[in-house]
Structure formats: C-alpha cells, structure tokens
C-alpha cells in the first residue's frame, strides 16, 4: 500500500495504490474514484472486528455507520479518498503504537490496523463537543484528515489545546478535559468552552480550524425561509 497526499493543505486528497490482494478499510462516503482491479465491499465493521454495536458507537461519535473495504485484484489498483470538509490529510505508519483520534478525522487504514470507540465523559455532553473518540492502533498504514491545515506539536511536560482543534494524539500522553477559563461562565462567554490539558511526552496533531465554530458563525448569518 503506497499513499500520496495531493493538493495539500487546503483541498487534500489521498491516492492509495494497492498491490494484488491488498485491502484498505475507509470511512463511508470518502471515495472519490477507483482505478484498476478493485472490488468494494460495505459492512458495519472492520473485517473480523466487531459488528452493529461498534457501528452504532461510531455513528454517535460523528463517523459513518458503514465502512467500505477496497480489495485489489491480481493486477493491483488504486483508490482516491477525501474528507468532507476542506483541509489537510496525513499518512502515518503505525508499528504497534496506539493513537487517540477525534471523531471525524479517520479516513482509512490498512488491514493490520484496528479501531475501537471510547467515551469522553459527561462534561463533553454539556459542552456540545463530540461524545466519543477513536482508539486506533496496530501495525500498518493510517490516513487521517483535518479541517484546515494539520501540524504536529511535540509535548514534553504540559500542553493545552482547544478540543475543537485536536486531530489526534499519542496514547503515551495523559490528558484531562477542563474548562478554558477560571469558571464555566467565563469559558462560555470567551467562546472557548473545553480544553484538553496534556501531560507527558508524545505528539499532538492539531488542525488550524474548528468545524463547530465555523458552523456557528455561518449558521447565525443564514436566513430562514
């Protein structure tokens, strides 16, 4: 599996070249085009890794209910993928480590990579943030997306990131959800809401834009019919 990211960072797309017999699992609705001998199978789960319950959790967390599995025939083939919002994409090679990924940032992974859904807590329910995150780990290739540009931050000690700007982070980091200001009232008035306080050593991948904030800004200017 060879991956090339093109048109980055504003309108990124991923070209995935598959050798004979290789399979990639992708978020439903992320395909742009297929080339060569590639067959498509749609299911509610990764092959051999769960079923309807995990699909329901993904759906509640902002992911697609269905996953698409693309398998190359004897002559190989290619798959073009993209995210819904304009922004960047990145490719990672996992070698046994695990990442925590915000809902909506997963695009695709190779067959050696597994995905589970986790609960972020009741505070996020009150703040209107996503209730779930994805734990993605194993050995293989992973493609993630962002809204806007994506960039890594090396954490060594303590670091604070607005929850709406987190794409993913290494599981080696400890994290705690907290209000941005000294009180919930000041956090709400300041427009920040929740932040994630990281501690330890590891990488956090951030995105330059915040989708909920953009939606709120646009929604307030739309006229009802």
N, C-alpha and C positions, 0 to 999 in steps of 0.2 A: 504494500500500500504506500503510494507516494502522493503527497499532498502539496499543492501550490496555492498560496493565497494571492489573489489578484485584486486590483482596484482598491487597495487599502490606503488610508484608513476609513474614508468616507462611505464607500459603497462596496465593501469587500465581498468576495465570493471565493469559494474553495473548489478547486479542481482536484478530484480524488481519482488516481489511476490504480486500478485493481488488477493484480495478476490472476492467472487462472485459478479458480476455486476460492478466491478470497471473498470475504463478506464484510460489509460495513453496515452498522446499525445507525439510522439517522432519525432525527425528530420529524414527526409527520408534518408535511407541508413545506419542508425545507428544500426539496429538489427543484432545480432549475431545468436540467436536461440529463439525458443518458446517452452514452455512446458505446459501440461495440456490443459484445455479447453479455448483457447484464439483465438478470431477471429480478423482479421485485416481488417480495412477499410482505404483507402487512399483518401485524399482530398487536396485541395489547401488552406485550412483554418482550424482553430480550430472550433470545433462544435459550431455553432451559433455565431461565432465571426469573420465575415469578409469573403472575397472571393478572386477574382482574383487580385484585386489591391494590397491587402496586401501580397499576394503570390509573385507578381512581385517585390515589395519592398524588401521582404526577399531575393529573388534571387539576386537582385542588390547588396545587402549587404553581400553576401557570404554564405547565408543559402540555404537550399534546397527549390525548388519551391513547393514541396509536403510535407505534414505532414502525418504521419501514426498514426492511432488510434487503440490501442490494448484494447480489452474488454474481461474480464474473464467471463466464463460461470458459471453454478451452482456449479461446483467443484473447482473453482478458477484456477490459473495458474501462470506461470512466464514468464518473458521476459528478455533476456540478451541483453545489449546495450553496444556500444563502440563508441569512436570518431575516426575520420580518422587518425589523427596524433598521434604518440606515446606520452603518457603523463599521467597526473593525471585526476581524476574526483572527484567531491564533491557533496554532497547532502545537501539541505537546506530545512528547514520547514518555509514557509512564513506565517505570521499571519497579513495580511493586509498591510505590507510594500511593497515598490517597489524597484527593483534593475535595474541599467543600465548595460547591458551586451554587450560586444563586439561581433560583428558578428562572427559566427563560434564556439562560446563557448556553445551555447544552445544544450542540448541533449534531455531532456524530461521534462514533467511536468504533474501533476495530473489535473483533470477536473476543480478544483477551481482556477486555476492559468491562468491569461490572458497575452497575448503578443502583443505589438504594436511595430511599426518600427518608428524610429526617424532619422532626418537628422543631421549630424555632422558639416556641413559647407563647404564652398568653399576652405578653407585652406587645408583641408584634401584631396580634389581633386588634388590640386597642389602637395601635398607631396607623393601621391601614396598610402596613407593609406585608410582603409575602409571608405566609404561614410556614412554608416548607423550604428546605434546601436539599440539594442532592449530594450524596457522598459517592464520588466516582474514583475507582481505584483498580489496580491490576497491572497487567503488562501489555502494552500495545499503544496505539495512537488515539489521540483525543482531539476533537475540534470544538472550540468554544467561540462565542460571539459576544459583542458588546454593543451598547448604544453610544455612538461616538467613538473616539479613539480609545485604545486599550494600552495600558502600560503597567509594568511590574514595579512594586515597591519592596525592597529588601528590609524586613523588620528585624531589628536587633535590640530588644528591650520592649518598649511600649509604643504603640501607634494607634491613632484614632481615624476611622474612616466612616463617612456617612453611609448608612446601609444601602441607600439607593445608588451608590457608586461602586459597590463591590461586585466584581465578576466571579472571582474565585480566590481561595487561599489554601495554603498547605495545611494539612491536619496537624503538623507539628506545632502550630500556633494555638495557644489558648485564647478564647475570646469571650467577651461578656457584652450583652446588649445593655445600653444605658441611654438616658436622655441626654440631649446635646447641651442644654443649659443647666443652671442650678436647680430649676424647677420645671415641672411639666408645662406650666403656663408660659414661661419664657421660651421653652423649646418650641411650643406650638406657634407663638407669636413670631419667633425668629425664622420660622419656616424650615427648621432643620429636623425636628422630630427625633428619631432614634439614631444613635451612632453605635459603631462596633468598636470596642476597645480591645486591641490585640496585645498579647504579651508573649514573649519568647523569641524564637528565631525561625524565620521562614519567609515566604514570598506571598504578598497580596497583590492580585491583579485588579486594577481599578479601571473604571470607564469614565470618560470625561463628561458624559451627560447622564441625566436622571430621567428615566421614562415617565414615572408618575408626576414629577414636577412639570415636565413638558405637556403631559396630558391635561393637567390642571390649568396651565397657562392658556392652552388652546381652547379648552372647554369653556372657560369664562368669557371668551370672545365670540363664541358661536351663537347665532340667533336661532331660537326655536321657531319651528314652522307651525 
